[in-house]
């Protein structure tokens, strides 16, 4: 009977290391699960960032393409306006002038519907270098007009928040009149 006691004692001794091994194995699995979850979260975040960057790139490319097309259409619109202004004012060209005005108006309306906005500053507007390009300076006796827009040479155009072409303007520069100072 002594022999069976020895085997049971051995079984008890070997049972403790197996439990420790199983606990270590469970801890290892838990660590592996944690790493896999972290990897999954990182992959998900990378995918979300990739989608966002891709959508941003697509939007940016759309704007670049639209800007290129609008630039060519603006040139065509300028040419149509020059043609209209160069037509004789005779009665015999009255229908031509009216037809050109309708064509220009419809063309401008179509461009506006696609997101193009006209920048058309008037005399006395503040000069904004982000929307206006100064071509020259014109002297004035009116101090209120100093640094303001005196005349618009060419209208500008914008799309959403970007300027496609700044309005070309002439600025006013106040010059004191010598007759007022008594000199």
Secondary structure as a PSIPRED ss2 file (coil, helix, strand):
# PSIPRED VFORMAT (PSIPRED V4.0)

   1 X C   1.000  0.000  0.000
   2 X H   0.000  1.000  0.000
   3 X H   0.000  1.000  0.000
   4 X H   0.000  1.000  0.000
   5 X H   0.000  1.000  0.000
   6 X H   0.000  1.000  0.000
   7 X H   0.000  1.000  0.000
   8 X H   0.000  1.000  0.000
   9 X H   0.000  1.000  0.000
  10 X H   0.000  1.000  0.000
  11 X H   0.000  1.000  0.000
  12 X H   0.000  1.000  0.000
  13 X H   0.000  1.000  0.000
  14 X H   0.000  1.000  0.000
  15 X H   0.000  1.000  0.000
  16 X H   0.000  1.000  0.000
  17 X H   0.000  1.000  0.000
  18 X H   0.000  1.000  0.000
  19 X H   0.000  1.000  0.000
  20 X H   0.000  1.000  0.000
  21 X H   0.000  1.000  0.000
  22 X H   0.000  1.000  0.000
  23 X H   0.000  1.000  0.000
  24 X H   0.000  1.000  0.000
  25 X H   0.000  1.000  0.000
  26 X H   0.000  1.000  0.000
  27 X H   0.000  1.000  0.000
  28 X H   0.000  1.000  0.000
  29 X H   0.000  1.000  0.000
  30 X H   0.000  1.000  0.000
  31 X H   0.000  1.000  0.000
  32 X H   0.000  1.000  0.000
  33 X H   0.000  1.000  0.000
  34 X H   0.000  1.000  0.000
  35 X H   0.000  1.000  0.000
  36 X H   0.000  1.000  0.000
  37 X H   0.000  1.000  0.000
  38 X H   0.000  1.000  0.000
  39 X H   0.000  1.000  0.000
  40 X H   0.000  1.000  0.000
  41 X H   0.000  1.000  0.000
  42 X H   0.000  1.000  0.000
  43 X H   0.000  1.000  0.000
  44 X H   0.000  1.000  0.000
  45 X H   0.000  1.000  0.000
  46 X H   0.000  1.000  0.000
  47 X H   0.000  1.000  0.000
  48 X H   0.000  1.000  0.000
  49 X H   0.000  1.000  0.000
  50 X H   0.000  1.000  0.000
  51 X H   0.000  1.000  0.000
  52 X H   0.000  1.000  0.000
  53 X H   0.000  1.000  0.000
  54 X H   0.000  1.000  0.000
  55 X H   0.000  1.000  0.000
  56 X H   0.000  1.000  0.000
  57 X H   0.000  1.000  0.000
  58 X H   0.000  1.000  0.000
  59 X H   0.000  1.000  0.000
  60 X H   0.000  1.000  0.000
  61 X H   0.000  1.000  0.000
  62 X H   0.000  1.000  0.000
  63 X H   0.000  1.000  0.000
  64 X H   0.000  1.000  0.000
  65 X H   0.000  1.000  0.000
  66 X H   0.000  1.000  0.000
  67 X H   0.000  1.000  0.000
  68 X H   0.000  1.000  0.000
  69 X H   0.000  1.000  0.000
  70 X H   0.000  1.000  0.000
  71 X H   0.000  1.000  0.000
  72 X H   0.000  1.000  0.000
  73 X H   0.000  1.000  0.000
  74 X H   0.000  1.000  0.000
  75 X H   0.000  1.000  0.000
  76 X H   0.000  1.000  0.000
  77 X H   0.000  1.000  0.000
  78 X H   0.000  1.000  0.000
  79 X H   0.000  1.000  0.000
  80 X H   0.000  1.000  0.000
  81 X H   0.000  1.000  0.000
  82 X H   0.000  1.000  0.000
  83 X H   0.000  1.000  0.000
  84 X H   0.000  1.000  0.000
  85 X H   0.000  1.000  0.000
  86 X H   0.000  1.000  0.000
  87 X C   1.000  0.000  0.000
  88 X C   1.000  0.000  0.000
  89 X C   1.000  0.000  0.000
  90 X C   1.000  0.000  0.000
  91 X H   0.000  1.000  0.000
  92 X H   0.000  1.000  0.000
  93 X H   0.000  1.000  0.000
  94 X H   0.000  1.000  0.000
  95 X H   0.000  1.000  0.000
  96 X H   0.000  1.000  0.000
  97 X H   0.000  1.000  0.000
  98 X H   0.000  1.000  0.000
  99 X H   0.000  1.000  0.000
 100 X H   0.000  1.000  0.000
 101 X H   0.000  1.000  0.000
 102 X H   0.000  1.000  0.000
 103 X H   0.000  1.000  0.000
 104 X H   0.000  1.000  0.000
 105 X H   0.000  1.000  0.000
 106 X H   0.000  1.000  0.000
 107 X H   0.000  1.000  0.000
 108 X H   0.000  1.000  0.000
 109 X H   0.000  1.000  0.000
 110 X H   0.000  1.000  0.000
 111 X H   0.000  1.000  0.000
 112 X H   0.000  1.000  0.000
 113 X H   0.000  1.000  0.000
 114 X C   1.000  0.000  0.000
 115 X C   1.000  0.000  0.000
 116 X E   0.000  0.000  1.000
 117 X E   0.000  0.000  1.000
 118 X E   0.000  0.000  1.000
 119 X E   0.000  0.000  1.000
 120 X C   1.000  0.000  0.000
 121 X C   1.000  0.000  0.000
 122 X C   1.000  0.000  0.000
 123 X C   1.000  0.000  0.000
 124 X C   1.000  0.000  0.000
 125 X C   1.000  0.000  0.000
 126 X E   0.000  0.000  1.000
 127 X C   1.000  0.000  0.000
 128 X C   1.000  0.000  0.000
 129 X C   1.000  0.000  0.000
 130 X C   1.000  0.000  0.000
 131 X C   1.000  0.000  0.000
 132 X E   0.000  0.000  1.000
 133 X E   0.000  0.000  1.000
 134 X E   0.000  0.000  1.000
 135 X E   0.000  0.000  1.000
 136 X E   0.000  0.000  1.000
 137 X E   0.000  0.000  1.000
 138 X E   0.000  0.000  1.000
 139 X E   0.000  0.000  1.000
 140 X E   0.000  0.000  1.000
 141 X C   1.000  0.000  0.000
 142 X C   1.000  0.000  0.000
 143 X H   0.000  1.000  0.000
 144 X H   0.000  1.000  0.000
 145 X H   0.000  1.000  0.000
 146 X C   1.000  0.000  0.000
 147 X C   1.000  0.000  0.000
 148 X E   0.000  0.000  1.000
 149 X E   0.000  0.000  1.000
 150 X E   0.000  0.000  1.000
 151 X E   0.000  0.000  1.000
 152 X E   0.000  0.000  1.000
 153 X E   0.000  0.000  1.000
 154 X E   0.000  0.000  1.000
 155 X C   1.000  0.000  0.000
 156 X E   0.000  0.000  1.000
 157 X E   0.000  0.000  1.000
 158 X E   0.000  0.000  1.000
 159 X E   0.000  0.000  1.000
 160 X C   1.000  0.000  0.000
 161 X C   1.000  0.000  0.000
 162 X E   0.000  0.000  1.000
 163 X E   0.000  0.000  1.000
 164 X E   0.000  0.000  1.000
 165 X E   0.000  0.000  1.000
 166 X C   1.000  0.000  0.000
 167 X E   0.000  0.000  1.000
 168 X E   0.000  0.000  1.000
 169 X E   0.000  0.000  1.000
 170 X E   0.000  0.000  1.000
 171 X E   0.000  0.000  1.000
 172 X E   0.000  0.000  1.000
 173 X E   0.000  0.000  1.000
 174 X E   0.000  0.000  1.000
 175 X C   1.000  0.000  0.000
 176 X C   1.000  0.000  0.000
 177 X C   1.000  0.000  0.000
 178 X H   0.000  1.000  0.000
 179 X H   0.000  1.000  0.000
 180 X H   0.000  1.000  0.000
 181 X H   0.000  1.000  0.000
 182 X C   1.000  0.000  0.000
 183 X C   1.000  0.000  0.000
